[in-house]
Amino acid sequence: MENSRRKFLKVGSLTTFAGISGMAFTNCSKNGVDDIDQNIGLNISEVSIPSNIDVVEGGAVIFSGRGFKIVDTFKFVSISDASITFTSDASAVSDKDVSFILPATFTTGNYKISVTRGTLSLVLGSTLFNLIADTNIPDIGGMTVKGMVFSDGEGIAGVVVSDGYEVTVTDDKGIYYLPSLKKTGFVFISIPGNYEATTVGNIPQFFKRLSNSVSTVEQKDFSLIKVDNEKHVVIPMADWHLANRNNDIDQYTGKVLPDVNASIDKYSADGTKVYVLTLGDMTWDTYWYNNNFALKEYVPYMNMLNCPVFNLIGNHDYDPYFANDWEAENEYREVLGPTYYSFNLGKIHYVVLDNVEYINTGGSPGTVGSRNYNYSIDSEQIKWLKKDLAAITDKGTPVVVAMHVPLYSKPTLDVNGNQINKVNLDNGSALIDALHDFSTVHVLTGHVHVNYRVEEASNLMEHNTGAICATWWWTGKNGYADNHICKDGSPGGYGVWRMNGKNLDWIYKGIGHNEDYQFRTYDLNSVHITAANFAPKATDADLAPYVESYGQPNNNNEVLINVWAFEKNWKIEVKENGIELSTKRINAKDPLHIISYDALRLNAGAVPTEAFVTNKTPHIFKVTASAPNTTLEIKVTDRFGNVFRESMVRPKAFTYDMI
């Protein structure tokens, strides 16, 4: 609600925010109360509690509703801390509403609201009370956007504010001015550490929409909530590809969502703040129109997560009816907000970038184009990034850059098993240069549905993250392998980044597995992929291009270890009868993915989609045992000293559900 100078706010009508249709009411039954049985004796009805209420300090709040009395007392209990409570007596009552004044000590936050009359009490619902500043900011010549950033009605100094081109910071009163040409249609803040923005659904409202009139001065204020996120967890979730196909909705709600929410709840149980960061391709442009599933349809599933969600645009999140990058992004901006921005959590600075130039040859209203694109960050965005980073005076601040397309290509290996890295982004060197002043930079990417890590620049590490949808939901589709596996053999999953001050650690979490599930082993004596065993409706000749050496028996007592989150300083140790075996890093295909996707598509009479077939991956290790029936003790140690083990009893069966 933009007018921060109103002393009274009437509550009870449904409000629609641009980009999110429908403001959800919380804890409301059809007649506006939690439990009709509680209402006996109070006779209160037709009460609606919206999810957000803005109120000026000392101002009155008016609830629509019938049956209130002047003797009623309202109680507000903080949802995050039940020891924080406030009360307020009704100040005026009519046959249609009731008003009350929040106490002077009231603070912004989410509260459960109840009304008491004598010995009777009724829970009305819960909402976010947002205490806003009573601002009156004068115009300044040449400044087309102005405003204030505040919390509990007090201005916050030093907050970075931008329109995507110009960047400024708030003064000591929390006031800012921008000479904006309003090209992006937004003004947005870089949320400072230890604050949160209010949310609509799960989307943090760090942005405000602007008109396209450069002659109009617009005031856009931002109210923030004080929190402690010095210690926090970020969950990167790449490549959802929700499209209402391959029973993806069932797989998401039945497998992915419970797993991610369990992680969120696990870390938030002690008060740690948790946030999801998508890495693009939440949707699938091919199916926006013929399946009626686009970004607006994605939002309800995003809102099922138990924490705020910062979104990021991927190449499949563009409108395929437009052969123009800017126009094809309009739907994303309308539904989810800016395509690039920054924010801070605790002492960590996060930057979200749009590194896709959508070309979509042949696209026009009513016609889906070829959906082609370039890997590039446009020059204006690079200029904005440099201005955003210039506002950070402490170059020891860890910077996390999130974007969809990888900065580096999937690594290869030389003849000695050493990793070879190559820049993938067209103007990747410009990005690396823009970040060179910072001592610690982590780049989070998705797009390719595999896991890999690159540490090429001395200050920068890229973490390409496996996909939420794994192989576009194919391997878990009804009638297929009933597993969830990416092209490199990684389980479909997500990252878990644990931050404490400037300290960071991370782990890859496979969906349906514990966090300590970090590798899978194969007894190659048992791996023989034939049509008879895995694609009886196809032939061995059909399988041959996909299975390679796995199509022949192998009785050499060789074992493969697929360590999907492998980094160069991880340690792989294998012992047989107490004797350490030599391990060799190789570039190979994961056999489980071959039978879970390639073979089953052939069995269905289809040609496996080229982009979905099993990839050779450089995070596989080979060892040779002395006999076919010895037990191998396998120990994998990550860079943080975490140890993951398997006592591999051999022979080990090769099955769809192997771990």
C-alpha positions in Angstrom: 0.0 0.0 0.0 1.7 3.1 -1.2 0.1 5.9 0.7 2.2 6.0 3.9 0.6 9.2 5.2 -2.9 8.0 5.9 -3.6 8.0 9.7 -6.4 5.5 9.3 -6.4 2.2 7.5 -9.7 0.4 6.8 -9.2 -3.3 6.7 -11.5 -6.0 5.3 -11.7 -5.7 1.5 -9.7 -8.0 -0.8 -6.7 -6.2 -2.2 -4.8 -7.1 -5.4 -1.1 -6.4 -5.8 0.4 -6.0 -9.2 2.1 -9.2 -10.2 0.3 -11.4 -7.6 -3.4 -11.7 -8.1 -5.3 -12.0 -4.9 -4.1 -11.2 -1.4 -4.4 -14.3 0.7 -6.6 -14.1 3.8 -5.1 -16.0 6.7 -7.0 -18.2 9.2 -10.4 -17.2 7.9 -13.4 -19.5 7.6 -16.3 -18.6 5.3 -17.8 -16.3 7.9 -14.4 -14.7 8.7 -13.6 -16.5 12.0 -11.4 -19.4 12.9 -13.9 -21.6 14.6 -17.6 -20.9 14.6 -18.0 -22.8 17.9 -15.8 -20.3 19.7 -18.2 -17.5 18.6 -21.0 -18.6 20.9 -21.8 -15.7 23.2 -19.8 -13.1 21.3 -21.9 -13.1 18.1 -19.1 -11.6 16.0 -19.3 -12.2 12.3 -18.2 -11.1 8.8 -14.6 -10.4 9.9 -11.8 -10.6 7.4 -8.1 -10.4 8.3 -5.9 -9.7 5.3 -2.3 -10.9 5.2 -0.7 -7.5 5.5 -1.8 -4.4 7.4 0.2 -1.1 7.1 -0.3 1.4 10.0 1.3 4.6 11.0 2.6 4.8 14.5 -0.2 6.1 16.7 -2.7 5.6 13.9 -5.9 3.7 14.2 -6.7 0.3 12.6 -10.3 -0.4 11.5 -11.5 -3.9 11.1 -14.7 -4.6 9.1 -17.0 -6.9 11.1 -20.3 -7.1 12.9 -21.0 -7.7 16.6 -18.0 -5.9 18.2 -18.6 -4.0 21.5 -16.8 -1.0 23.0 -15.7 -3.2 25.9 -13.8 -5.6 23.6 -10.0 -5.9 24.0 -7.8 -7.1 21.2 -4.7 -9.2 22.0 -1.7 -9.6 19.6 0.7 -12.5 20.1 3.9 -12.6 18.0 4.0 -15.7 15.9 7.8 -15.9 16.0 8.0 -15.3 19.7 5.0 -16.0 21.9 6.5 -14.0 24.7 5.9 -10.8 22.7 2.3 -9.7 23.3 0.3 -6.4 23.1 -3.2 -5.5 23.9 -5.5 -2.7 22.7 -9.0 -1.7 23.7 -11.7 -0.9 21.1 -11.8 2.8 20.6 -14.9 3.1 18.4 -17.6 0.6 17.2 -20.3 0.7 14.6 -22.6 -1.9 13.2 -20.1 -2.6 10.4 -16.6 -2.2 12.0 -14.4 -1.6 15.0 -11.4 0.6 15.5 -8.5 0.5 17.9 -5.1 2.1 18.3 -2.0 0.0 18.5 0.2 0.7 21.6 3.2 3.0 21.2 5.6 0.2 21.9 4.1 -2.0 19.1 6.7 -3.4 16.6 6.4 -4.7 13.1 5.8 -8.4 12.8 3.4 -11.3 12.3 0.8 -11.6 15.0 -2.1 -13.9 16.0 -5.1 -11.7 16.8 -7.8 -12.5 19.3 -10.7 -10.5 20.8 -11.7 -10.8 24.5 -15.0 -9.7 26.2 -15.2 -10.6 29.8 -14.5 -14.4 30.0 -15.2 -15.0 26.3 -12.4 -15.0 23.8 -12.3 -15.5 20.0 -9.3 -15.9 17.7 -9.8 -13.7 14.6 -6.8 -14.8 12.6 -3.2 -13.7 12.0 -1.5 -11.0 9.9 1.6 -9.0 9.4 1.3 -5.6 11.1 3.7 -3.3 9.2 4.5 -0.1 11.2 5.3 2.6 8.6 6.7 6.0 8.7 4.6 9.1 8.4 6.7 10.7 5.7 6.5 13.9 3.8 9.5 14.1 1.5 10.0 17.3 -0.6 10.8 17.1 -4.3 14.3 17.8 -5.6 14.8 19.0 -9.2 15.7 16.2 -11.6 14.8 13.5 -9.1 11.9 11.5 -10.4 11.7 8.8 -7.6 12.0 9.5 -3.9 11.1 7.6 -0.8 12.1 6.4 2.6 13.3 3.0 3.9 12.3 2.4 7.5 11.6 -0.2 10.2 9.1 0.4 13.0 8.6 3.9 11.6 12.3 4.8 11.9 14.5 5.5 8.9 17.4 3.2 8.0 20.6 4.8 6.8 22.9 3.4 4.2 20.4 1.2 2.3 21.2 0.7 -1.4 18.3 1.8 -3.7 18.3 1.3 -7.5 16.1 1.4 -10.5 18.3 -1.1 -12.4 20.4 1.7 -13.8 21.0 4.4 -11.2 22.2 3.4 -7.7 22.0 5.5 -4.5 22.0 5.0 -0.7 19.6 6.3 1.9 20.7 9.2 4.1 20.8 9.3 7.9 17.0 9.6 7.9 16.5 6.7 5.6 15.5 9.0 2.6 16.6 8.5 -1.0 16.3 10.2 -4.3 16.8 8.8 -7.8 17.1 10.6 -11.2 15.3 7.7 -12.8 14.3 7.3 -16.4 12.1 4.4 -15.2 13.3 2.1 -17.9 12.9 -1.2 -15.9 9.6 -0.2 -14.4 10.9 -0.8 -10.8 12.7 0.8 -7.9 14.1 -1.7 -5.6 16.3 -1.9 -2.5 19.1 -4.2 -1.6 17.6 -5.4 1.7 20.2 -4.8 4.4 21.5 -7.6 6.7 19.4 -8.3 9.7 16.2 -7.1 8.1 13.5 -8.7 5.9 11.0 -7.3 3.5 7.4 -8.1 3.9 6.2 -10.8 1.5 3.2 -11.4 -0.7 2.9 -15.1 -0.6 6.6 -16.2 -0.4 7.9 -13.3 -2.6 9.8 -10.6 -0.6 8.6 -7.2 -1.6 11.9 -5.5 -2.0 10.6 -3.7 -5.2 8.0 -1.2 -6.1 6.5 -0.7 -9.5 6.9 2.7 -11.3 4.9 4.4 -14.0 6.5 5.1 -17.3 6.1 8.8 -16.9 9.5 10.5 -16.5 7.8 13.8 -15.8 6.0 12.4 -12.7 7.7 12.4 -9.3 6.8 9.2 -7.5 7.3 8.4 -3.8 8.0 4.8 -3.1 8.6 3.8 0.6 9.9 0.5 1.9 9.1 -0.9 5.3 11.4 -3.6 6.7 11.2 -6.0 9.6 14.1 -6.3 12.0 15.3 -9.9 12.3 18.5 -11.7 13.2 19.8 -13.4 10.1 23.5 -13.2 10.9 23.2 -17.0 11.0 21.0 -18.2 8.1 20.5 -20.9 5.5 20.0 -20.5 1.8 18.6 -23.3 -0.3 19.4 -23.0 -4.0 16.8 -24.8 -6.1 17.6 -25.0 -9.8 15.5 -26.1 -12.8 12.0 -26.9 -11.6 10.5 -27.2 -15.1 6.9 -27.4 -13.8 4.7 -27.7 -16.8 1.9 -30.1 -15.8 3.4 -33.0 -17.7 5.2 -36.3 -16.8 3.1 -36.2 -13.6 5.5 -33.5 -12.4 3.0 -31.9 -10.1 2.5 -35.1 -8.2 6.3 -35.6 -8.1 6.8 -32.1 -6.8 4.1 -32.2 -4.1 4.7 -35.8 -3.2 8.5 -36.0 -3.1 10.2 -32.7 -3.7 8.1 -30.4 -1.5 8.1 -32.6 1.6 11.8 -33.0 1.3 12.6 -29.3 1.0 10.2 -28.3 3.7 11.7 -30.9 6.0 15.1 -29.2 5.4 13.6 -25.8 6.0 12.0 -26.9 9.2 15.1 -28.7 10.4 17.2 -25.5 10.2 14.6 -23.1 11.3 13.8 -25.1 14.4 16.4 -23.2 16.5 15.4 -19.8 15.1 17.8 -19.8 12.1 16.4 -17.9 9.2 16.0 -19.9 6.0 15.5 -18.7 2.5 15.0 -20.4 -0.9 16.9 -19.0 -3.9 15.6 -20.4 -7.3 18.2 -20.6 -10.0 15.9 -20.3 -13.0 13.7 -22.4 -15.2 10.9 -22.7 -12.7 8.6 -23.2 -15.7 9.0 -24.5 -19.3 8.2 -22.0 -22.0 7.3 -24.8 -24.5 4.2 -25.6 -22.4 3.1 -22.1 -21.4 0.3 -22.1 -23.8 -0.5 -25.6 -24.9 -0.5 -26.8 -21.3 -1.7 -23.6 -19.8 1.1 -23.6 -17.3 3.3 -20.5 -17.0 4.6 -18.3 -14.2 1.3 -17.5 -12.6 0.7 -21.2 -12.3 4.1 -21.7 -10.8 3.4 -19.2 -7.9 1.1 -21.4 -5.9 3.6 -24.2 -5.8 6.4 -21.8 -4.8 4.1 -20.6 -2.0 3.9 -24.1 -0.6 7.5 -23.8 0.6 7.9 -22.9 4.3 10.1 -19.8 3.8 10.6 -16.7 1.6 11.7 -17.3 -1.9 14.0 -15.1 -4.1 13.4 -15.9 -7.7 15.7 -15.8 -10.8 14.9 -15.9 -14.5 16.0 -18.8 -16.6 15.8 -19.3 -20.4 12.6 -21.3 -20.0 10.9 -18.5 -18.0 10.5 -16.2 -21.1 7.2 -15.7 -23.0 7.7 -17.8 -26.2 5.3 -15.5 -28.1 7.9 -12.7 -28.3 11.1 -12.6 -30.3 12.5 -9.9 -28.2 14.4 -10.3 -24.9 12.7 -7.3 -23.2 9.2 -8.1 -24.3 9.6 -11.8 -23.5 10.5 -10.8 -20.0 7.4 -8.8 -19.4 5.4 -11.7 -17.9 8.2 -12.5 -15.5 8.4 -8.9 -14.3 4.6 -8.8 -14.0 4.4 -12.0 -11.9 7.7 -12.2 -10.0 9.4 -8.8 -10.2 12.8 -7.5 -11.4 15.1 -9.8 -13.4 18.2 -8.6 -11.6 18.7 -7.2 -8.1 20.7 -7.7 -4.9 20.0 -8.3 -1.2 21.9 -8.9 2.0 21.4 -11.6 4.6 23.6 -11.1 7.7 27.1 -10.3 6.5 26.6 -12.0 3.0 25.9 -10.0 -0.1 23.7 -11.8 -2.7 23.4 -10.7 -6.4 20.8 -12.2 -8.7 21.6 -11.7 -12.4 19.8 -12.3 -15.7 22.4 -13.9 -18.0 20.1 -15.0 -20.8 19.5 -13.0 -24.0 16.3 -14.5 -25.4 16.1 -14.4 -29.2 13.2 -16.8 -29.9 13.4 -16.7 -33.7 10.0 -16.8 -35.3 8.0 -16.0 -32.1 5.0 -13.8 -32.4 1.6 -13.5 -30.6 0.0 -16.9 -31.0 3.1 -18.6 -32.3 5.8 -20.2 -30.2 9.3 -19.4 -31.7 12.4 -21.6 -31.7 13.2 -20.4 -28.1 16.9 -19.9 -29.0 19.0 -17.6 -26.8 22.5 -16.4 -26.1 24.5 -16.8 -22.9 25.2 -13.2 -22.0 24.8 -10.5 -19.3 23.9 -7.2 -21.1 26.3 -4.3 -20.7 23.8 -2.1 -18.7 23.4 -4.9 -16.2 27.2 -5.1 -15.8 27.3 -1.4 -15.2 24.6 -1.7 -12.6 26.5 -4.6 -11.0 29.6 -2.5 -10.6 27.6 0.3 -9.0 25.9 -2.1 -6.6 29.2 -3.7 -5.6 30.9 -0.3 -5.2 28.5 0.4 -2.3 30.2 -2.4 -0.4 33.2 -0.8 1.3 34.4 -4.0 3.0 35.8 -6.1 0.1 36.1 -9.0 2.5 32.3 -9.3 2.4 31.5 -12.7 0.9 29.5 -12.2 -2.4 27.2 -14.9 -3.7 26.2 -14.4 -7.3 23.2 -16.4 -8.6 22.4 -16.8 -12.3 20.9 -19.4 -14.5 23.5 -20.3 -17.2 26.8 -21.5 -15.9 29.8 -19.2 -15.9 32.1 -22.1 -16.8 31.3 -25.1 -19.0 31.1 -28.6 -17.5 34.7 -29.5 -16.9 36.6 -32.1 -18.8 39.8 -34.1 -17.8 43.2 -34.3 -19.3 45.0 -37.6 -19.7 46.2 -37.4 -16.1 42.7 -36.9 -14.7 43.2 -33.1 -14.0 40.2 -30.9 -14.4 40.1 -28.6 -17.4 37.9 -25.5 -17.1 36.6 -23.2 -19.8 34.5 -20.0 -19.6 31.0 -20.7 -20.9 29.3 -17.3 -20.6 29.9 -15.1 -23.7 31.0 -12.2 -21.6 32.1 -14.2 -18.6 35.4 -12.3 -18.3 33.5 -9.1 -17.8 31.7 -10.7 -14.9 34.9 -12.1 -13.4 36.5 -8.7 -13.7 33.6 -6.9 -12.0 34.1 -9.2 -9.0 37.8 -9.2 -8.7 38.0 -6.8 -5.8 36.2 -9.2 -3.5 38.2 -11.9 -1.7 35.4 -14.5 -1.5 32.9 -15.0 -4.4 30.7 -18.0 -5.0 28.7 -18.3 -8.2 25.5 -20.5 -8.1 24.2 -21.7 -11.4 21.9 -24.3 -12.8 20.6 -24.9 -16.4 22.5 -28.2 -17.3 20.9 -30.6 -14.8 24.2 -31.8 -13.5 26.6 -31.1 -10.6 30.1 -29.7 -10.9 32.4 -27.2 -9.2 35.0 -24.9 -10.7 37.8 -23.1 -8.9 39.6 -21.3 -11.7 40.0 -17.7 -10.4 41.7 -17.3 -7.1 38.8 -15.5 -5.4 35.9 -17.2 -7.2 34.2 -20.7 -7.1 31.3 -21.8 -9.3 28.8 -24.3 -8.0 26.6 -25.7 -10.7 23.7 -27.3 -9.0 21.7 -30.4 -10.0 18.1 -30.0 -10.9 14.9 -30.1 -8.8 13.2 -31.9 -11.8 16.3 -34.2 -12.3 15.9 -35.4 -15.9 12.8 -33.2 -16.6 10.7 -35.4 -14.3 11.2 -38.4 -16.7 12.8 -41.0 -14.4 10.1 -40.6 -11.7 7.2 -40.6 -14.2 4.6 -43.2 -13.7 5.7 -46.4 -15.4 9.4 -45.4 -15.5 12.2 -46.1 -13.1 10.5 -44.6 -10.0 13.7 -42.8 -9.0 14.9 -39.2 -9.3 18.2 -38.9 -11.0 20.0 -36.2 -13.1 22.0 -36.7 -16.3 25.3 -37.2 -14.4 23.9 -39.7 -12.0 23.3 -37.1 -9.2 20.1 -37.5 -7.3 17.7 -34.7 -8.2 18.2 -32.2 -5.4 19.3 -28.8 -4.1 22.0 -27.0 -2.3 22.0 -26.2 1.5 24.2 -23.2 2.3 24.8 -22.6 5.9 26.0 -19.1 6.8 27.3 -17.7 10.1 28.7 -14.2 9.9 31.3 -14.4 7.1 31.7 -18.1 7.4 30.1 -20.3 4.7 29.7 -24.0 4.2 27.6 -26.0 1.8 26.4 -29.4 0.9 24.3 -30.9 -1.9 21.1 -32.6 -0.7 19.5 -35.4 -2.8 15.8 -35.5 -2.7 14.6 -38.5 -0.7 18.1 -39.0 0.9 19.9 -37.8 4.0 22.5 -35.1 3.7 25.3 -37.7 4.2 24.3 -39.4 0.9 27.1 -38.0 -1.2 28.1 -40.8 -3.6 26.9 -44.0 -5.2 29.0 -47.1 -6.0 28.7 -49.6 -8.9 30.1 -53.1 -9.0 30.9 -53.3 -12.7 30.9 -57.1 -12.5 27.1 -56.6 -12.1 26.6 -53.8 -14.7 25.7 -55.3 -18.0 23.1 -53.2 -19.9 21.2 -55.2 -22.5 17.9 -54.7 -24.2 16.7 -58.0 -22.7 17.2 -56.7 -19.2 16.4 -53.0 -19.5 14.5 -52.3 -22.8 12.8 -55.5 -24.0 10.9 -53.6 -26.6 14.1 -52.3 -28.2 17.2 -54.0 -29.4 20.9 -54.0 -28.3 21.6 -52.1 -31.5 19.2 -49.4 -30.4 20.9 -49.2 -27.0 24.5 -49.3 -28.3 25.0 -45.5 -28.8 23.9 -44.9 -25.2 25.4 -47.7 -23.2 28.9 -47.7 -24.7 31.2 -50.2 -22.8 28.4 -51.1 -20.3 26.8 -53.1 -23.2 29.6 -55.7 -22.7 30.2 -57.9 -19.7 32.9 -56.7 -17.4 34.5 -59.2 -15.0 37.6 -57.2 -14.1 36.5 -56.5 -10.5 36.2 -52.8 -11.2 34.2 -50.4 -9.1 32.9 -47.0 -10.0 32.3 -44.3 -7.3 30.1 -41.3 -8.5 30.8 -38.4 -6.1 28.4 -35.8 -7.5 29.5 -32.8 -5.4 33.2 -33.5 -5.7 35.5 -30.6 -5.4 39.3 -30.5 -6.0 40.2 -30.7 -2.3 37.9 -33.6 -1.5 39.6 -36.9 -0.6 38.5 -40.3 -1.9 39.9 -43.3 0.0 39.1 -47.0 -0.7 40.5 -50.0 1.3 40.2 -53.7 0.6 41.1 -56.0 3.4 42.8 -53.0 5.1 44.9 -52.3 2.0 44.4 -49.0 0.3 43.5 -49.2 -3.4 44.5 -46.7 -6.0 41.6 -44.5 -7.2 41.5 -42.9 -10.7 39.3 -40.0 -11.6 37.7 -40.6 -15.0 35.2 -39.0 -17.4 32.4 -41.5 -17.7 28.6 -42.1 -17.9 26.6 -43.0 -14.9 25.1 -46.4 -15.6 22.0 -45.9 -13.4 20.9 -42.9 -15.5 21.3 -44.9 -18.7 18.8 -47.5 -17.6 16.5 -45.0 -15.8 16.1 -42.7 -18.9 17.8 -43.7 -22.1 16.8 -47.4 -22.0 13.2 -46.7 -20.9 12.6 -44.1 -23.6 13.8 -46.6 -26.2 11.6 -49.2 -24.6 8.6 -46.8 -25.0 9.4 -46.5 -28.7 10.8 -43.0 -28.5 14.2 -41.6 -29.3 15.8 -40.2 -26.1 15.9 -36.4 -26.2 19.4 -35.4 -27.0 19.5 -32.8 -24.2 18.3 -35.3 -21.7 20.5 -38.3 -22.4 23.2 -39.5 -20.0 26.3 -37.2 -19.9 29.8 -38.2 -19.3 30.8 -36.6 -16.0 34.2 -35.9 -14.5 33.2 -36.7 -10.9 33.4 -40.5 -11.3 36.3 -42.5 -9.8 37.4 -46.0 -10.6 39.2 -48.6 -8.4 40.1 -52.2 -9.2 39.6 -54.8 -6.5 41.6 -58.1 -6.2 38.5 -60.3 -6.2 34.8 -60.2 -7.1 33.5 -60.8 -3.6 35.6 -58.6 -1.2 34.1 -55.8 0.8 35.4 -52.3 0.0 35.6 -49.7 2.7 35.0 -46.3 1.0 35.6 -43.0 2.7 34.9 -39.6 1.1 36.0 -36.5 3.0 34.8 -33.0 1.9 36.6 -29.7 2.3 34.9 -29.1 5.7 36.1 -32.4 7.2 32.7 -34.1 6.9 33.2 -37.8 6.3 30.9 -40.0 4.2 31.3 -43.8 4.2 30.0 -46.9 2.6 31.0 -50.5 3.4 30.4 -51.9 -0.1 29.5 -55.5 0.1 30.2 -57.2 -3.3 28.7 -58.5 -5.4 26.5 -55.5 -5.4 23.3 -55.6 -7.4 22.6 -53.1 -10.2 19.0 -52.0 -9.9 16.7 -49.0 -10.4 16.5 -48.3 -6.7 20.1 -48.8 -5.7 21.8 -46.3 -3.5 
